[in-house]
Amino acid sequence: MLDSFRKISRTWVGKLIGAFLIIGLAGFGISNVIFDIGTNTVARVGDEEITAREFQRAYSTDLQRFAQQMGQMPTPEQALAMGVPSSTLNRLASDAAINNLAQQLGLGVSDDRLAIMLRQDPSFAGTLGQFERQNFLRVLQQSGFTEAEYFELQTRAARRQQLAAALFADTSAPDAALELVSGYAGDTRSIDYFVLNEESIPEVAEPTEAELAAYLEDHQGEFRTVAERTVDVMTLSPETLAATITIPEAEIEAEYERTRASRTRPERRQIVQVPLTTEAQQATFEAGQAAGESFASLAAEAGVTPTELGMLSEAQVTDPTLAEAAFGLEEGQFTLIPGVGGQRAVAVTEIQPGGETSLEEVREEIERGLALAQAREMFLDILDQIEELRATFQPLPEIGERFGLPVHALTVTAGGSELAGVPDLPEEERARVAERIFLADEGQLTPAITLSANHSLWFDVTAIEPARDQTLDEVREAVRTAIMAERRQEALAAEAARAVAELDAGRSLTEVAGEFGEEVVRSAPFGRGGAELSAIGPQVAAAAFSGGSDHHGAAQNEEGDHVVFAVAEIVPAGEESQEEVAAYLEETTRDSLFSEFVGGIRDQGGLRINRQVFDQLISLDGAAGQ
């Protein structure tokens, strides 16, 4: 349970985002402003500068993080209102202050240590879990970092870790906190219980016509139709246009002859490997290789399970050592190469030879390519013709028939999920198109929606069905079902309350259960989160933990049943749980102290801000308030 609290990212990317969790102080505001800083500097803490590039990159990362939470990118004004720029600058200022102090104390990190940190960073690992320089360069490029900036970032992180360890390594949590948290997290209980459900009560009375009408009137908001619009939708792109073009067989054959020399199929191999992490396993494979034994028999003898990497071409194998070894073997052979923590045995179980492809193998590909090339040449002309026909109020079905383009008739709600029926409409565009549809009137000529530079969409609203209250005749059965469900739950709650009252009066749980025709069950020990795959969920567990050893009561679980219980046994947290809690509390205490320490040295160093550069970077051009 506590592991999830202790997990923090230790990759360099995680350190960028995870800094939000370390800097736990209130916002400092943007009031301490001077203008004698260089134009490439946003702020300075002591002698440490925060460059415009550094701030812009961090701010962009923070905006993306908020966009993922909100579902859309915030405007500069929204970001300012949510405190994103201040939070970014606060974090960078704290990092600068702690880095400045670490440099003054002479803390650093060796090149060898940086190399180890680089190899251990999972962000740069390949398919086999080892560091791959290609992945390293690709991740840096995607994140906008140079190699020098990456190593500087790692150096700063190492300095912070050394400083935190030097100052707060011996910090321990108070005994009272340890006792309280370990008891809360580690105590377990067992209860005796029985379950009351709909089968435990007599059938409730059917609602009358007057009761149905009254319920609908009181809950009319739950019984409304959804606003709908019926539309015709047509799209145009080179791909949709290409689907309407038929390429003559002679042109396909001519294109094949022209390009056949370049249409070669690479050799592919089924590659299998096993890690050999012990000397005994390595010795088994070495001896078996010399004796000519098979890869499968040696794997079984060594007690290792082979991993199939798939049918791959040499270009698809990202590990150069593995590629060289696998493509130097004959079918059925294996060899030994270096691996993580030892060696690994690599075998080739099947080889698909490369060579020239036949016309039949590439006919569809050639036809699609020729059709797409023609479609790109025709696209602008067809687009102009469609716009001219739209200007004369030609309906979309007639336009689609003229050009062979599909027209989709759909009934759409405001969410736009039904637009999935338009195959080439990107999912992220459905909401925007639906919004435009619901702004249009029936029969109105609407302009094309540009989805991309060469992808357009048109729609015609052919019918509008506004949202409305449903009548009793339309929802009679649904209203009846709702009333019956409420009455059953009320009856169940009343019976559970009666059972608890009997327990309060001193009767045993077994006697009370017998009156309801139920049997008492002893639960397995459970914590405050309840027990999975049982009637004891979090709500029942919370009720069971709300009293002492003689506690009893009733609670409704996630299935809607009522669990009537009496506490049977209380088991205090064990030593193992207390050790986990102690480790967690010590870590969080150190983090809290380090956060306060960082805030103090940041304030002591003084934060000076170039407001003009700051406002430009957050796209406010100096118009933002303090």
Stockholm file with secondary structure:
# STOCKHOLM 1.0

chainA/1-626         MLDSFRKISRTWVGKLIGAFLIIGLAGFGISNVIFDIGTNTVARVGDEEITAREFQRAYSTDLQRFAQQMGQMPTPEQALAMGVPSSTLNRLASDAAINNLAQQLGLGVSDDRLAIMLRQDPSFAGTLGQFERQNFLRVLQQSGFTEAEYFELQTRAARRQQLAAALFADTSAPDAALELVSGYAGDTRSIDYFVLNEESIPEVAEPTEAELAAYLEDHQGEFRTVAERTVDVMTLSPETLAATITIPEAEIEAEYERTRASRTRPERRQIVQVPLTTEAQQATFEAGQAAGESFASLAAEAGVTPTELGMLSEAQVTDPTLAEAAFGLEEGQFTLIPGVGGQRAVAVTEIQPGGETSLEEVREEIERGLALAQAREMFLDILDQIEELRATFQPLPEIGERFGLPVHALTVTAGGSELAGVPDLPEEERARVAERIFLADEGQLTPAITLSANHSLWFDVTAIEPARDQTLDEVREAVRTAIMAERRQEALAAEAARAVAELDAGRSLTEVAGEFGEEVVRSAPFGRGGAELSAIGPQVAAAAFSGGSDHHGAAQNEEGDHVVFAVAEIVPAGEESQEEVAAYLEETTRDSLFSEFVGGIRDQGGLRINRQVFDQLISLDGAAGQ
#=GR chainA/1-626 SS CCHHHHCCCCSHHHHHHHHHHHCCSCCCCSCCEESCSCTTEEEEETTEEEEHHHHHHHHHHHHHHHHHHHSSCCCHHHHHHTTHHHHHHHHHHHHHHHHHHHHHTTCCCCHHHHHHHHHHCGGGBCTTSSBCHHHHHHHHHHHTCCHHHHHHHHHHHHHHHHHHHHHHTTCCCCHHHHHHHHHHHHCEEEEEEEEECGGGSCCCCCCCHHHHHHHHHHTGGGSBCCCEEEEEEEEECHHHHHTTCCCCHHHHHHHHHHHGGGCEECCEEEEEEEEECSHHHHHHHHHHHHHTCCHHHHHHHHTCCCEEEEEEEGGGCCCHHHHHHHTTSCTTCEEEEEETTEEEEEEEEEEECCEECCHHHHHHHHHHHHHHHHHHHHHHHHHHHHHHHHHTTCCHHHHHHHHTCCEEEEEECTTCGGGGGSTTSCGGGHHHHHHHHHHSCTTCCCCCEEEETTEEEEEEEEEEECCCBCCHHHHHHHHHHHHHHHHHHHHHHHHHHHHHHHHHTTCCHHHHHHHTTCCCEECCCBBTTBCTTSSCCHHHHHHHTTSCTTCEEEEECTTSCEEEEEEEEEECCCHHHHHHHHHHHHHHHHHHHHHHHHHHHHHHHCEEEEHHHHHHHTTCTTCCCC
#=GC SS_cons         CCHHHHCCCCSHHHHHHHHHHHCCSCCCCSCCEESCSCTTEEEEETTEEEEHHHHHHHHHHHHHHHHHHHSSCCCHHHHHHTTHHHHHHHHHHHHHHHHHHHHHTTCCCCHHHHHHHHHHCGGGBCTTSSBCHHHHHHHHHHHTCCHHHHHHHHHHHHHHHHHHHHHHTTCCCCHHHHHHHHHHHHCEEEEEEEEECGGGSCCCCCCCHHHHHHHHHHTGGGSBCCCEEEEEEEEECHHHHHTTCCCCHHHHHHHHHHHGGGCEECCEEEEEEEEECSHHHHHHHHHHHHHTCCHHHHHHHHTCCCEEEEEEEGGGCCCHHHHHHHTTSCTTCEEEEEETTEEEEEEEEEEECCEECCHHHHHHHHHHHHHHHHHHHHHHHHHHHHHHHHHTTCCHHHHHHHHTCCEEEEEECTTCGGGGGSTTSCGGGHHHHHHHHHHSCTTCCCCCEEEETTEEEEEEEEEEECCCBCCHHHHHHHHHHHHHHHHHHHHHHHHHHHHHHHHHTTCCHHHHHHHTTCCCEECCCBBTTBCTTSSCCHHHHHHHTTSCTTCEEEEECTTSCEEEEEEEEEECCCHHHHHHHHHHHHHHHHHHHHHHHHHHHHHHHCEEEEHHHHHHHTTCTTCCCC
//
